[in-house]
């Protein structure tokens, strides 16, 4: 999705369309982190976790998805 940056006071802004805000549960006034990635800038909702810790969790979750799924399945089968 191509968007134009525009000047607001001494800064620069971009409009995030309503459907994306809704998809990610964001609204005006929410805190977000701007992360530098290999692909560019990522806008990530503030979760209260340190971004590097959150990235590590995300990596582990991707790498160990099957294990976590098996543990979840096992846990839900308990009486």
Buried (B, 14 or more C-beta within 10 A) or exposed (E): EEEEEEEEEEEEEEEBEEEEEEEEEBEEEEEEBEBEEEEEEEEBEEEEEEBEEBBEEEEEEEEEEEEEEEEEEEEEEEE
